[in-house]
Every structure is written in structure tokens, then in C-alpha cells.
Amino acid sequence: MPRLRTPLADDMLPAVFSRTEAAAAGVTVERLRAPDVRSVVRGLYARADAEILESDVVAALTKNDPRVAACGPTASRLWGFPQKIGARAWKFTDPASRIHLTNSTVRRRNTKKLRWRSLDLTASDVAEVGDARLTSRVRTWLDLAATLSTDDLTEIGDHLVRMPRAMFEGRSSPHATLDQLRQAVLHHHGRGALRLRHSLEDIRIGSDSPAETRLRLGVLRSGLPVPLLNTAIRDDGIWLGEPDLSWPQWKVCVEHEGPTHLTKKQQEEDIGRTELRNAEGWIEVRTVAKDLRNSCARGTERIATALRRHGWQG
């Protein structure tokens, strides 16, 4: 009769674990060969039925080698940076998924799942997030310049410097200041340095989402007046909210209808807000994803029409 295997309890080992951690928990090498355990990457394992998250693999890799940190696209995803339009969610089972890592001293060979870069990092370039070690937010932004466009970098820059809404996000300070980004770009001489400098010229405090950033850039490049960004507006003492973009001089504002506007409660609030603004003589342009295509051509034309209706001479 075959010997029964002792199940690996959820609290026995982390989601992704090394052979050393397994041995410390009393799990033998023979037990790791059982069908209910799978090899993740060389030297790392997980329960066969467990969902493997990128953060779990990074935590295991960086915990076992203090010289290793996640970088590039991996650090970008783990920091929650805006991802380029069309980017797929990371899944370990996807053959195209890669974890991007840097090692400060030893040159490593790439594998199907691991991509290694040699980066010269300072202590401030690295951050501990939970059990994982990553390049810092600002350093990650710099490194992404090797592959991202100027506008992609601007979206991330806007994300880093935006003032958070403390009651929803649990923080009151931005991830970085404009001055920190300027200093970082000033001392960066790697690939994409020119794109970073151009991006820095376009980064502004006030855009709350990548869509708002793209719309703002489209507005400026089409020759429309510079808008206020998420700025509170009052008309005759009446509170009219904080539209994504606004031109109080012409009583025109823009709200972008993203995924957070799809709930019944939010839609009811949006309708009430629109009616209030209309009653005070404002035009509210509500944009959707289609308005952002082709450099926001449709969106900027709709905004221009509204501005001209209220006296803009452009």
C-alpha cells in the first residue's frame, strides 16, 4: 500500500518557497517531487493547486538573496503604475510572462521565466514592500524609459506626483515630488534619458488617472486653453464639485467616464452633479474611451465645440 502524503498546510510555508524553507519546515526533497507540489522556477516551489502571484515569486527570490531586486515591468506592476494601453494582466501560467530582476554583483543567465538586468543601484534606489524587494518608484520610472514612450512616462509621472485623496487611499503625501523627479532625471544618463526630459516637461500635479493625463495632453496639443485639473469650482457660492478638467472663464468642464462610473450609485451621483452644473450655466462634456483614440481627436473636438459655444475665440 502506498504511503499517504501529509498535506502541505497553508500556514506551513509561504505561497512560493525555497528548498531551504521546505527543509526547515520538515518537508523532504522526496516530498517536493510529489504531484501536489510544482516547481515554479529553479529552486522554488508552490502547491500545485495554488494561484501563483508575481509578488509571491519576487518575495521568494529576493528573500533568499539580498542582492536581488525586482525591476522594470515587474516593479512597475507591483507598484501599481499605470500600465500601457493593451497590456495584459500578469499570470504565471502565461508562457509570455516574465519576471524582471536585477542582481547587484553577479551576472545571471536569463531563463524562460526570469529576465536579468545589471543595474548600478544605490540604497535609495531599492525599497522593501512586504516580503519583496523592488527598485524604488522613482528608479523604476527611470528604468522604464528604455522601452516606454514619452507619453507613457508622463502618465506614470502624473501618477507619482498626484496628491492622494486621504480618505480613500490612506495616505496624504504623493509618491514623489516634481523636484524629486527633476533631480532623478538630471542624474540619469541611461537609455531613454531624452524621453524622460521631454516627459518631465509635461508632468503636472492634478491628473487622477491615465485617461485624464492623455486627455490633458490631447487638449494642450490641439491648441485649446490650459485647463484646471481636479480643482474645486463654485458658482455664486454653489459647490459644483471638482471636475477632471475645467475652464471657469467659459463655464466648461470635462468628466471622463472610466470604470468607477459604472456603478448605479455613482451614475446617480453623476447625473445629479451634471444637472446642477447645467442649472448654473455650465457645459459638462462627458468623455469615454472612444474620445481618447487618435490622440484624443474626438474628445478635443467636443471640448472645443463647448468652449466656442461659451465665447472662446480659438
Salt bridges, closest charged atoms under 4 A:
ASP10 OD1 - ARG47 NE 3.68
GLU21 OE2 - LYS63 NZ 2.76
GLU30 OE2 - ARG3 NH2 3.94
ASP36 OD1 - ARG5 NE 3.87
ASP36 OD2 - ARG31 NH2 2.75
GLU54 OE2 - ARG77 NH2 2.71
ASP65 OD1 - ARG67 NE 2.92
ASP65 OD2 - ARG108 NH2 2.78
ASP94 OD2 - ARG88 NH1 3.44
ASP125 OD2 - ARG139 NH1 3.37
GLU128 OE2 - ARG133 NE 3.01
ASP143 OD1 - ARG139 NE 2.98
ASP151 OD1 - ARG221 NH2 2.81
GLU155 OE2 - ARG214 NH1 3.30
ASP158 OD2 - ARG216 NH2 2.54
GLU169 OE2 - ARG162 NH2 2.95
GLU169 OE1 - ARG171 NH2 3.24
ASP202 OD2 - ARG221 NH2 3.53
ASP208 OD1 - ARG162 NE 3.15
ASP208 OD2 - ARG165 NH2 2.63
ASP235 OD2 - LYS251 NZ 3.01
GLU242 OE1 - ARG165 NH1 3.36
GLU255 OE2 - ARG273 NH1 3.55
GLU255 OE2 - ARG277 NH1 2.97
GLU257 OE1 - HIS261 ND1 3.92
GLU257 OE1 - ARG286 NH2 3.19
ASP270 OD2 - HIS261 ND1 2.67
ASP270 OD1 - ARG273 NH1 3.34
ASP270 OD2 - ARG286 NH2 3.97
GLU284 OE2 - ARG273 NE 3.24
GLU284 OE2 - ARG277 NH1 2.64
GLU284 OE1 - ARG286 NE 3.85
ASP291 OD1 - ARG298 NE 2.69
ASP291 OD2 - ARG302 NH1 3.04
